[in-house]
Amino acid sequence: MTDWSRTIFFTSVSVTVIAGSFLYGVYGYRNAWPPVPAVIKLHNTVREVISPSDSILETTTAPLPEPVATLLPDALEPGLVAMAAGLDERIAEVRVIDRAGNLIHTYATNWTEIWPDGEGDFPRRPVQDMYLHGVGFLPDGSLVANFDHQSTFRMDVCGEILWKLENLGHHSIHIDKDSTIWVPAEIRPSEAPMPYPLHQPQVLNWTLEKISPDGEILKTVPILELLMKAGYEGLLFMSDLNNLALPVTGDTLHLNDVEVFPEGMDSTLFAPGDVMLSLRNIHTIIVFDADLERVKFVSSGRVMRHHDPDFAGGNRISIFDNRSFTKSDGLETAASRIVEIDAATGELSVLIDGADPEVGFYTEIMGMHQRLPGGNILVTSAGEGRVLEYTADGKLAWRFQNQTEGGDVWRAFWAEVLPPQLDKTFFEEAKSRCGN
């Protein structure tokens, strides 16, 4: 073989290998051929080491001389306040306090006690502890809560665990009037190709779960399948940035809330049993009929990385709009807000604007709100470790900041004003029955 022939031969082989490798890479990514799943998993692992996700749980809020303050005592609505309060980056407990900040009752929601080492099948089990992400109270004073992306459990007022699930539950708890529980959860990760077009392994495969008060999973609905069946498959690819290929991976939707339209609330669009889903990463809220067969309402792009949409009566939906901008993004003030959308007209109105530096709020992630019977709104600004009660016209009436005596400020993951029957007397009698 001449030098010229040898050069042509090796050049042809090199071009063939490069072209073949490129084509295999393209089609391997699209079809999850080896070693693509392993490479994606390695990438996610390295990224977690370089930039741990726990860093998003830190607060930079300055301690206050008075962490609890009542600004408008005559405007407060009655009721004790329950909150999931951080004790450390990955540790939280549920406290019940009065408006002076006095501790009435504590639920010791300790991950290592509820799930001792060696128990449970958790794909991303934390090294230390696990914080609460989603809490709800049942009429008997027991609570249902999620350990973030791990487990949904029920604890009675004495601190006994009534049941616990390895369901990868997270984010929110919605409790119907019949005490049926709805939670976002996940389908366990798989290295195999996803059963959905162009979805690659390590996609977070969200699911809607309906759970009985006794801890039985009554219904599991994969969200990807639900959207495709409803004709909204385009929502599955809104987070893709590749112009030439559509494969998606990672946290494409980020289901962070489930809400059911209640009995006794009137609307021309919605009916009891209709289900509302909150999809943060595509800035979308979608309402299905009670049988999850028909889409009744979709709103995309009116809010930014939002949380906790609630049916507010009539055709109105109120939302915690995080607006995850910072000053470095060109804004003078980083601020979240509470907004309301009329599902019939599409009109959006701002109920509480968090831009006021004196009485406003901002949290890049998490956050929730509660519409109170008298018109006030309770806001949980998780990133600041604050719980705030505003009047209907936007005045700050009460605030609580979750800080230690040493001045450390930890997140407040969830809060709500409890119903009248769960008052101080209820918890005192419960303690006596528990022998505490």
C-alpha positions in Angstrom: 0.0 0.0 0.0 1.4 3.4 -1.0 1.7 6.3 1.3 -1.1 8.0 -0.6 -3.4 5.0 -0.4 -2.6 4.6 3.3 -3.5 8.2 3.9 -6.8 7.9 2.0 -7.6 4.6 3.9 -7.0 6.1 7.4 -8.8 9.3 6.6 -11.8 7.3 5.4 -11.8 5.2 8.6 -11.4 8.3 10.7 -14.3 10.1 9.0 -16.4 7.0 9.2 -15.7 6.6 12.9 -16.4 10.3 13.6 -19.6 10.3 11.6 -20.7 7.0 13.1 -20.0 8.3 16.6 -21.9 11.5 15.9 -24.9 9.6 14.5 -24.8 7.2 17.4 -24.7 10.1 19.8 -27.7 11.8 18.2 -29.8 8.7 18.0 -28.4 7.3 21.2 -29.6 10.5 23.0 -33.0 10.4 21.3 -33.5 6.7 22.2 -31.5 6.4 25.4 -29.0 3.8 24.1 -26.1 3.0 26.3 -24.1 4.7 27.7 -26.4 7.8 27.5 -28.4 7.0 30.7 -25.2 6.4 32.7 -23.6 9.6 31.4 -26.7 11.7 32.3 -26.7 10.1 35.8 -23.0 10.9 36.2 -23.5 14.5 35.1 -26.3 15.0 37.6 -24.2 13.5 40.4 -21.2 15.7 39.6 -23.4 18.8 39.4 -24.8 18.0 42.8 -21.3 17.7 44.3 -20.2 21.0 42.7 -23.4 22.9 43.6 -25.3 21.0 46.3 -29.1 21.5 46.1 -29.1 22.2 49.9 -27.7 25.6 49.1 -31.1 26.7 48.0 -32.4 26.1 51.5 -30.2 28.7 53.1 -31.6 32.0 54.1 -29.9 35.4 54.1 -32.6 37.1 56.1 -31.2 39.3 58.9 -32.5 38.6 62.4 -35.1 41.0 63.8 -35.1 42.6 67.3 -38.8 41.5 67.5 -39.3 38.3 65.5 -43.0 38.4 66.3 -45.0 41.6 65.8 -48.7 42.5 65.7 -49.1 45.7 63.7 -52.9 45.8 63.4 -54.4 43.9 66.3 -58.0 44.7 65.5 -57.5 43.4 61.9 -56.2 39.9 62.8 -58.5 36.9 62.1 -58.9 34.4 64.9 -57.1 31.1 65.2 -53.8 29.6 66.2 -51.1 29.4 63.6 -49.4 26.1 62.6 -46.2 26.1 60.7 -43.5 23.8 59.5 -40.5 25.6 60.8 -36.9 24.8 59.9 -34.5 24.0 62.8 -31.6 23.5 60.4 -31.0 23.2 56.7 -32.7 19.8 56.5 -34.6 19.5 59.7 -38.1 20.9 60.5 -40.8 20.5 63.0 -44.4 21.5 63.1 -45.3 24.1 65.7 -48.6 25.5 66.8 -48.3 29.1 68.2 -50.5 31.9 69.3 -50.2 35.4 67.8 -47.7 36.4 70.6 -45.4 33.6 69.4 -46.1 31.4 72.5 -45.6 27.7 71.7 -48.9 25.8 72.2 -48.0 22.4 70.7 -45.2 20.7 68.8 -45.2 17.8 66.4 -41.6 16.3 66.4 -41.4 15.3 62.7 -38.0 13.7 62.9 -36.9 11.8 59.7 -34.5 9.5 61.5 -37.1 8.5 64.0 -39.9 8.0 61.5 -37.6 6.2 59.0 -34.8 4.7 61.0 -31.6 3.8 59.1 -32.2 0.8 56.9 -36.0 1.2 56.6 -37.6 2.2 53.3 -36.7 2.2 49.7 -35.7 5.7 48.8 -33.6 6.4 45.6 -32.2 9.7 46.9 -32.0 9.1 50.6 -30.3 12.0 52.4 -27.2 11.5 54.4 -28.5 13.5 57.4 -32.1 14.5 57.8 -35.1 15.6 55.6 -37.2 18.7 55.7 -41.0 18.8 55.4 -42.5 19.9 52.1 -46.3 20.0 52.4 -48.4 19.7 55.5 -52.2 19.4 56.2 -54.3 19.1 59.3 -57.2 16.6 59.7 -60.2 17.5 62.0 -58.9 15.3 64.8 -55.7 17.3 65.1 -53.5 14.8 63.3 -51.3 16.0 60.5 -50.4 14.6 57.1 -47.0 15.7 55.8 -44.3 15.0 53.2 -40.7 14.5 53.7 -39.4 16.2 50.6 -39.4 13.8 47.5 -39.5 10.8 49.9 -42.5 9.9 52.0 -46.0 10.9 53.0 -47.0 10.1 56.5 -49.7 10.7 59.2 -48.9 11.7 62.8 -51.5 12.0 65.5 -51.7 14.8 68.0 -49.6 12.7 70.5 -46.8 12.3 68.0 -47.5 8.7 67.1 -47.1 7.6 63.5 -50.4 6.2 62.2 -49.0 5.3 58.8 -46.1 6.1 56.4 -45.6 5.5 52.7 -42.5 5.1 50.5 -44.4 7.0 47.7 -41.8 9.8 47.0 -44.4 12.4 48.0 -43.5 16.0 48.1 -44.5 19.7 47.9 -48.1 19.9 49.0 -50.9 18.2 50.9 -54.6 18.8 50.0 -57.2 17.4 52.3 -60.9 17.2 51.1 -63.8 17.6 53.4 -64.1 13.8 53.6 -60.5 13.7 54.7 -59.3 12.2 51.5 -55.7 13.3 50.8 -54.2 14.4 47.5 -50.4 14.8 47.1 -47.9 15.2 44.2 -45.5 12.3 44.1 -43.1 10.6 41.8 -42.7 7.3 39.9 -39.4 5.7 40.8 -36.6 6.5 38.5 -35.6 4.0 35.8 -32.6 3.6 33.6 -34.8 2.1 30.9 -36.3 4.2 28.1 -39.3 6.2 29.2 -42.7 5.1 27.8 -43.3 8.7 26.5 -42.1 10.1 23.2 -38.6 11.7 23.4 -38.4 11.5 27.2 -35.0 10.2 28.5 -34.1 8.5 31.7 -33.7 10.7 34.8 -36.9 12.7 33.8 -38.7 13.3 37.0 -41.9 11.3 36.3 -44.5 13.2 38.3 -47.7 11.5 39.5 -50.9 12.6 41.2 -51.9 10.4 44.2 -55.2 10.1 46.0 -54.8 8.6 49.5 -57.4 7.5 52.0 -57.3 8.8 55.6 -56.0 5.3 56.6 -53.0 5.6 54.2 -54.3 3.5 51.3 -53.3 4.8 47.9 -56.6 4.9 46.1 -55.5 6.4 42.7 -52.2 7.1 40.9 -52.2 9.3 37.8 -49.0 9.9 35.8 -48.9 13.5 34.9 -47.1 13.0 31.6 -49.7 10.5 30.5 -52.5 12.8 31.7 -51.3 15.7 29.6 -50.8 13.7 26.5 -54.2 12.1 26.8 -55.8 15.5 27.2 -54.2 16.8 24.0 -51.6 19.0 25.8 -48.5 17.2 24.8 -46.8 20.5 23.8 -46.6 21.3 27.6 -44.2 18.3 27.9 -41.5 20.0 25.8 -41.7 23.7 26.8 -38.5 23.4 28.7 -36.5 22.1 25.8 -33.9 24.5 24.3 -32.6 22.4 21.4 -33.8 23.5 18.0 -32.8 20.3 16.1 -34.0 17.6 18.5 -36.8 17.4 21.1 -35.6 14.9 23.7 -36.1 16.2 27.3 -34.7 15.1 30.6 -34.7 16.2 34.2 -37.4 18.2 36.0 -39.4 19.3 33.0 -42.7 20.0 34.7 -42.2 20.3 38.5 -45.6 19.5 39.8 -45.8 21.4 43.1 -49.5 21.5 44.1 -52.8 19.7 43.7 -56.1 21.4 44.6 -59.7 20.0 44.4 -62.7 22.3 43.9 -64.7 22.0 47.1 -68.3 21.3 47.8 -70.4 24.5 48.5 -68.3 26.8 46.3 -70.1 28.3 43.3 -68.6 28.7 39.8 -69.8 28.9 36.2 -66.7 27.0 35.1 -65.8 24.6 37.8 -67.6 21.9 39.8 -66.9 20.0 43.0 -64.2 17.4 42.4 -62.4 19.2 39.6 -58.6 18.9 40.0 -56.2 21.8 39.6 -52.5 21.1 39.0 -49.6 23.5 39.4 -46.6 23.0 37.0 -43.9 25.4 38.1 -41.2 24.9 35.5 -43.5 25.7 32.6 -45.3 28.4 34.5 -48.7 26.7 34.0 -51.9 26.0 35.9 -54.3 23.5 34.5 -57.8 22.4 35.7 -59.3 19.0 34.8 -62.8 17.8 35.4 -63.4 15.4 38.3 -62.8 12.3 36.1 -59.5 13.7 34.8 -60.9 13.3 31.3 -61.4 16.9 30.1 -59.4 20.1 30.5 -61.5 23.0 31.8 -58.9 25.7 32.1 -55.2 26.4 31.2 -53.1 29.4 32.1 -49.5 29.6 30.9 -47.0 32.4 31.4 -49.1 34.7 33.6 -47.0 33.9 36.6 -43.4 33.0 37.1 -42.2 29.8 38.9 -45.4 30.0 41.0 -46.7 27.9 43.9 -50.0 27.1 45.6 -52.8 28.1 43.3 -56.1 28.0 45.2 -59.8 28.1 44.1 -60.9 31.4 45.5 -64.7 31.3 44.8 -66.6 31.9 41.6 -64.2 31.5 38.6 -61.3 33.1 40.5 -57.9 31.4 41.2 -55.4 33.0 43.6 -51.7 32.1 43.2 -48.4 32.6 45.0 -46.4 34.2 42.2 -42.7 33.8 43.1 -41.4 36.0 40.3 -37.9 34.6 40.8 -36.0 37.6 39.6 -33.2 39.3 41.6 -31.6 42.7 41.6 -28.9 41.2 39.4 -31.6 40.6 36.8 -32.1 44.3 36.4 -34.9 44.8 38.9 -34.7 47.5 41.6 -36.4 45.2 44.1 -36.8 41.4 44.1 -40.4 40.7 45.1 -43.0 38.0 45.1 -46.7 38.6 45.1 -50.2 37.1 45.5 -52.3 37.4 42.3 -55.7 36.4 41.3 -56.8 35.2 37.8 -60.4 35.2 36.6 -60.6 31.9 34.7 -63.5 33.1 32.6 -62.0 36.4 31.4 -58.3 35.9 31.9 -58.0 39.1 33.8 -55.2 39.2 36.4 -55.2 41.3 39.4 -52.5 41.8 42.1 -53.8 41.2 45.7 -50.6 41.7 47.6 -47.5 43.2 46.0 -44.3 42.2 47.9 -42.2 45.0 46.5 -42.6 47.2 49.5 -39.3 46.9 51.4 -40.9 47.5 54.7 -43.8 45.1 54.6 -43.2 43.1 51.4 -41.8 39.6 50.8 -39.7 37.6 48.3 -38.9 33.9 48.1 -37.2 32.5 45.0 -38.5 29.0 45.6 -41.3 27.5 47.7 -44.0 29.8 49.3 -47.7 29.5 49.9 -50.8 31.5 50.9 -54.1 30.9 52.7 -57.3 32.8 52.0 -58.9 33.4 55.4 -62.7 33.5 56.0 -62.8 37.2 56.8 -60.8 38.2 53.7 -57.2 38.4 55.2 -54.4 36.4 53.5 -51.7 34.5 55.3 -48.5 34.4 53.3 -45.6 32.0 53.9 -42.4 33.5 52.5 -40.2 30.4 52.8 -36.9 31.8 51.7 -37.1 34.6 54.3 -38.4 32.3 57.1 -41.4 34.5 57.5 -45.1 34.1 58.0 -47.2 37.2 57.3 -50.9 38.1 57.6 -52.2 40.8 55.4 -55.6 42.5 55.4 -57.8 42.3 52.3 -56.5 45.7 51.2 -52.8 44.7 51.5 -51.8 46.1 54.9 -49.5 44.0 57.0 -51.3 43.0 60.2 -48.9 40.4 61.8 -45.6 38.9 61.1 -43.5 36.0 62.5 -39.8 35.3 61.6 -38.4 31.9 62.3 -35.2 32.7 64.1 -33.4 31.3 67.1 -32.3 33.1 70.2 -28.8 33.2 68.7 -30.1 35.1 65.7 -30.1 32.2 63.1 -33.0 32.5 60.7 -34.3 29.2 59.2 -37.0 28.6 56.6 -40.7 28.5 57.2 -41.8 25.8 54.8 -45.6 25.9 55.4 -48.1 27.7 57.6 -51.9 28.1 58.0 -54.4 29.5 60.5 -56.1 26.5 62.2 -59.9 26.2 62.3 -61.7 27.3 65.5 -62.0 23.8 66.9 -58.2 23.4 67.0 -57.8 26.0 69.7 -55.6 26.1 72.8 -58.1 24.1 74.9 -58.0 21.3 72.2 -54.2 21.0 72.4 -54.2 21.2 76.2 -56.7 18.3 76.5 -54.8 16.4 73.9 -51.6 16.7 75.9 -53.4 15.4 79.0 -54.7 12.4 77.1 -51.2 11.7 75.7 -49.8 11.7 79.2 -47.4 14.6 78.4 
